[in-house]
Amino acid sequence: MTLEFARSARSTVGIEWEIALVDRATGDLVSIANEVLNDLRSPDGSAHPTITGELLLNTVEVVSGVHNTVAGAVADVAGQVAEVRAVVAPRGVDLICSGSHPFGQWFNQQITDKPRYDRLIDRTQWWGRNMMIWGIHVHVGIEDKAKVIPIMNGLLTYIPHLQALSASSPYWAGVDTGYASNRALMFQQLPTAGLPWGLADWEAWENYVDDMTTTGVIDDVTEVRWDIRPAPRWGTIEIRVCDGVSTTQELGAIAAFIQCLVEWMSTRLDAGENVPTMQPWFVRENKWRAARYGLEAEIILDQAGAERLVTDDVRRLIGVLSPVAERLGCLPELLNLHHIIDAGGSYQRQLRVADAADGSLPAVVAALSTELESGLGA
């Protein structure tokens, strides 16, 4: 199978942000995405071009255009969130983003009526119905498809950094799971989700998609739901490992980190260097550690097995990547990674709110709503 890779300007960036709809009074999820999307139609009746539905009717997704800067992409999706808020506010509905809803129950949620989702639920059953998860997807443009697989393999080293910084799903169906990102472990239960297989080159990627299509595992390439995947239609690498982030400040910081990592690796390939990788068992262990311990995870750094606290390595990488960020125009956003570390990640803030409110999870939802509206965390 030949998969064409669209032309894309180098290190351009796009963001997809999944937003949950919650009742203002109770904090519970509400399944009104169809009504919201209908209200957002143009006067001629056409659907909104960049605000769409998702698997569950309690969710809308906002999708940026292609931008040269992270600031431009964040402003794009933030403007769309404001459009959604204007529609839902009169209905008594608020907006939040986190990797999971603190107390929502899967059996109360409605599935979007699309053949694609019907097939997914029919095949995956209980696991599929439990996908009450929200995330961000960051696309970075790659100008040469020969770079895609080496950069994707290199990015696996930084999965724990991204997982820890974005972790925002400590609760599941009203239970404190003890994990910073329960979403990470839930999502990988789906077929073709989770960590990508080790691939040598673009041809190996084409062979994988061909095998999965031939055997009926997927109908098209978009059903490969890896934590990091090639996106041939857009000419990008798509990073999907992150939990849903609660503020535009965090969104910008994490997107800048991703954009800088990709550009940094791309520059190394231009110089004829290899992009370092790690053993797949180290990559898998790192993902689990970051999901479990979040910003307190001690992670494996290299093939030799050296270890370091993830926050210490993020601070090191900010220094390494700052010249790249200056070139890309995202240094202020990259430096906001310090704020996530200093003020606490979303999972930590949620736990603090619940503790201060005698365990009230509706109070956590209210805090998430305030954060999303203000754009800032604690």
C-alpha positions in Angstrom: 0.0 0.0 0.0 1.3 3.4 -1.0 0.5 6.3 1.4 1.1 9.7 -0.1 2.4 12.3 2.4 0.9 15.8 1.8 3.2 18.7 1.3 3.5 20.6 4.5 5.7 23.6 5.6 8.3 22.6 8.1 7.5 22.9 11.8 4.1 24.6 11.2 1.7 23.7 14.0 -2.0 22.8 14.4 -3.9 21.9 17.5 -7.0 19.9 18.2 -8.6 20.4 21.6 -11.4 18.2 23.0 -13.9 20.1 25.2 -16.4 18.5 27.6 -19.9 20.0 28.1 -21.1 20.0 31.8 -24.1 21.2 33.6 -23.4 24.4 35.5 -25.5 23.4 38.5 -24.4 19.8 39.0 -21.1 19.5 37.2 -22.3 16.4 35.4 -21.7 15.8 31.7 -24.5 16.7 29.3 -25.0 15.1 25.9 -26.0 18.1 23.8 -23.2 18.3 21.2 -25.7 17.9 18.3 -27.7 20.9 19.5 -24.5 22.9 20.0 -23.2 22.1 16.5 -26.6 22.9 15.0 -26.5 26.3 16.7 -23.1 26.9 15.3 -24.1 26.4 11.7 -23.7 29.2 9.2 -26.7 31.2 8.0 -26.7 29.1 4.9 -27.1 25.9 7.0 -23.5 24.6 6.5 -21.7 23.1 9.5 -19.0 25.0 11.3 -15.8 24.3 9.5 -13.6 23.7 12.5 -15.8 22.9 15.5 -16.9 19.2 15.3 -18.4 16.4 17.2 -16.6 13.4 18.8 -17.4 9.9 19.9 -19.6 11.0 22.7 -22.3 13.6 22.6 -20.9 15.3 25.7 -17.9 16.6 23.7 -17.0 19.1 21.0 -13.7 19.4 19.4 -12.1 22.7 18.2 -9.5 22.4 15.4 -7.1 25.2 14.5 -5.8 26.0 11.0 -2.2 25.6 10.1 0.0 28.2 11.9 3.6 29.2 11.9 3.5 30.0 15.6 2.1 28.3 18.6 0.6 31.6 19.7 -1.4 31.7 16.5 -2.7 28.2 16.9 -3.7 28.7 20.5 -5.5 32.0 19.7 -7.3 30.2 17.0 -8.7 27.4 19.2 -9.3 29.7 22.1 -11.5 31.9 19.8 -13.5 28.8 18.9 -14.0 27.8 22.5 -15.4 31.3 23.0 -17.9 30.6 20.2 -19.0 27.4 21.9 -19.3 29.1 25.2 -21.6 31.8 23.7 -23.9 29.0 22.5 -23.9 26.8 25.7 -24.0 29.5 28.4 -27.7 30.3 27.9 -28.4 26.6 28.3 -26.8 26.5 31.8 -23.8 24.6 30.4 -20.2 25.2 31.1 -17.0 24.0 29.4 -14.1 22.0 30.9 -11.1 20.1 29.6 -9.3 17.4 31.5 -8.2 13.9 30.7 -11.3 12.4 32.4 -14.4 13.8 34.1 -14.1 13.5 37.8 -17.4 11.6 38.4 -19.2 10.9 35.1 -20.5 7.4 34.5 -20.1 5.7 31.1 -23.6 4.2 31.1 -25.1 7.7 31.2 -23.3 8.9 28.0 -24.8 8.9 24.5 -22.7 7.9 21.5 -22.6 10.1 18.4 -24.7 8.5 15.6 -22.0 7.8 12.9 -21.1 4.5 11.2 -17.5 5.0 12.2 -18.4 5.2 15.9 -21.0 2.4 15.6 -18.3 0.1 14.3 -15.9 1.0 17.1 -18.4 0.4 19.8 -19.7 -2.8 18.2 -16.2 -4.2 18.2 -14.8 -2.9 21.5 -18.0 -3.1 23.6 -17.3 -2.3 27.3 -13.9 -0.8 26.8 -15.2 1.4 23.9 -18.2 2.6 25.9 -15.8 3.6 28.7 -13.8 6.0 26.6 -14.9 9.0 28.6 -11.5 10.7 27.8 -10.4 14.0 26.5 -7.1 15.0 25.0 -5.2 17.4 22.8 -3.6 16.5 19.5 -0.7 18.6 18.2 0.3 18.4 14.6 3.8 19.5 13.4 4.5 19.9 9.7 7.3 17.7 8.2 8.7 18.8 4.9 10.1 15.3 3.9 8.4 12.0 4.6 11.8 10.3 5.1 12.0 12.2 8.3 8.7 11.2 9.7 9.5 7.8 11.2 12.9 8.8 12.6 11.3 11.8 14.4 8.4 9.7 15.6 10.8 7.1 17.0 12.8 9.8 18.7 9.7 11.4 20.2 9.0 8.2 22.1 11.8 9.2 24.5 9.8 12.3 25.5 6.4 10.5 26.1 6.9 10.7 29.9 7.6 14.4 29.8 4.5 15.1 27.8 2.4 12.7 29.8 3.5 14.2 33.1 3.1 17.8 32.1 -0.4 17.2 30.7 -1.7 14.7 33.3 -5.2 15.7 34.2 -7.2 12.5 34.9 -6.7 11.4 38.5 -10.4 10.6 38.9 -12.4 8.0 37.2 -16.2 7.6 37.7 -15.9 9.2 41.1 -12.9 7.3 42.3 -9.4 8.7 43.1 -7.4 6.2 41.0 -4.0 7.0 42.4 -2.8 7.8 38.9 -2.0 11.2 37.6 -3.2 10.1 34.1 -5.7 7.3 34.2 -6.7 8.3 30.7 -3.3 7.0 29.4 -4.0 3.5 30.5 -7.7 3.5 29.5 -7.1 4.7 26.0 -4.5 2.1 25.2 -7.1 -0.7 25.7 -8.5 0.1 22.2 -7.2 -1.7 19.2 -4.4 0.2 17.5 -4.2 2.7 20.4 -1.2 3.2 22.7 2.4 3.2 21.9 3.4 2.8 18.2 5.2 -0.3 17.0 8.9 0.1 16.2 9.1 1.0 12.5 12.3 1.3 10.5 11.1 3.6 7.8 8.1 4.9 5.8 7.8 1.7 3.8 7.4 -0.2 7.1 4.5 2.2 8.1 2.8 1.5 4.7 3.2 -2.2 5.3 1.6 -1.9 8.7 -1.4 0.0 7.4 -1.7 -2.5 4.6 -1.7 -5.4 7.0 -4.3 -3.8 9.3 -6.5 -2.9 6.4 -6.3 -6.3 4.8 -7.3 -8.1 8.0 -10.2 -5.7 8.7 -8.7 -4.2 11.9 -9.0 -0.7 10.4 -10.9 0.8 7.4 -8.5 3.7 6.9 -5.3 5.2 8.3 -7.1 7.5 10.7 -8.2 4.5 12.7 -4.5 4.0 13.8 -4.9 5.7 17.2 -1.3 5.6 18.4 0.1 8.0 21.0 2.2 9.4 18.2 1.4 8.8 14.5 2.1 10.0 11.0 -0.8 12.0 9.6 -0.3 11.6 5.8 -3.3 13.6 4.8 -1.9 16.7 6.5 1.8 16.1 6.1 2.4 16.1 9.8 3.4 14.1 12.8 0.5 14.0 15.2 1.2 13.8 19.0 -1.8 12.4 20.7 -0.4 11.1 24.0 -1.4 14.2 26.1 -4.3 14.4 28.4 -6.8 17.2 27.8 -5.2 20.4 29.2 -7.2 22.7 31.4 -5.9 26.1 30.3 -4.7 28.0 27.2 -1.5 28.7 29.1 -0.7 25.0 29.5 -1.9 24.3 25.9 0.6 26.8 24.6 3.5 25.5 26.8 3.0 21.9 25.8 2.5 22.7 22.1 5.7 24.8 22.1 7.6 21.9 23.7 6.3 19.6 21.0 7.0 22.0 18.1 10.6 22.6 19.4 11.3 18.9 19.9 10.3 18.1 16.3 12.3 21.0 14.9 15.3 20.1 17.0 15.2 16.5 15.7 14.6 17.7 12.2 17.8 19.9 12.4 19.8 16.9 13.6 18.7 14.8 10.7 19.6 17.7 8.3 23.1 17.5 9.8 23.4 13.8 9.0 23.0 12.8 12.7 20.8 10.1 14.1 17.9 10.9 16.4 18.5 9.0 19.7 16.0 6.3 20.6 15.4 4.0 23.5 14.6 0.3 24.0 10.8 -0.2 23.6 10.7 -1.7 27.1 12.1 1.5 28.5 9.6 3.5 26.5 6.7 1.4 27.9 8.0 1.7 31.5 8.3 5.4 31.2 4.8 5.8 30.0 3.5 3.9 33.0 5.7 5.8 35.4 4.4 9.2 34.1 0.8 8.0 34.1 1.2 6.8 37.7 3.3 9.5 39.3 2.9 12.5 36.9 5.4 15.3 37.7 6.9 13.2 40.5 7.9 10.4 38.1 11.5 9.3 37.9 12.1 8.4 34.3 14.6 6.6 32.2 16.5 8.9 29.9 18.6 6.8 27.5 19.6 3.4 26.3 22.1 3.2 29.2 19.3 3.4 31.7 20.2 6.7 33.4 17.3 8.1 35.4 16.2 11.5 36.5 13.1 13.2 38.0 11.0 14.2 35.0 10.7 17.8 36.2 14.5 18.1 36.4 14.7 16.8 32.8 12.0 19.2 31.6 14.0 22.1 33.0 17.1 20.8 31.3 15.3 20.5 28.0 13.9 24.1 28.3 17.5 25.2 28.2 18.4 23.0 25.3 15.4 24.0 23.3 15.3 27.7 24.0 17.4 28.7 21.0 15.0 26.6 18.8 12.0 28.3 20.5 13.5 31.7 19.8 13.8 30.8 16.1 10.2 29.5 16.0 8.8 32.4 17.9 7.5 30.4 20.9 10.0 31.1 23.7 7.4 32.7 26.0 5.2 29.6 25.6 8.1 27.2 26.2 9.1 29.0 29.3 5.6 28.5 30.7 6.6 24.9 31.3 8.3 26.2 34.4 4.8 27.4 35.6 3.3 24.0 35.2 6.1 22.5 37.3 6.0 25.3 39.9 2.2 25.7 40.3 1.3 22.1 39.8 -0.2 20.1 37.0 -3.9 19.8 36.4 -4.1 16.5 38.3 -2.4 18.0 41.3 -4.7 21.1 41.3 -7.8 18.8 41.0 -6.7 16.8 44.0 -6.0 20.0 46.0 -9.5 21.4 45.2 -11.2 18.1 46.2 -9.2 18.0 49.5 -10.1 21.6 50.3 -13.8 20.9 49.5 -14.2 17.8 51.7 -13.9 15.5 48.7 -16.5 17.3 46.5 -16.0 16.4 42.9 -18.5 18.9 41.6 -16.2 21.5 43.2 -13.4 20.1 41.0 -15.5 20.5 37.9 -16.3 24.1 38.9 -12.6 24.8 39.3 -11.8 23.3 35.9 -14.5 25.4 34.3 -13.0 28.6 35.9 -9.6 27.6 34.7 -10.7 27.1 31.1 -12.5 30.4 31.1 -9.6 32.3 32.6 -7.0 30.6 30.6 -4.8 30.2 33.6 -4.1 27.5 36.2 -3.4 28.1 39.9 
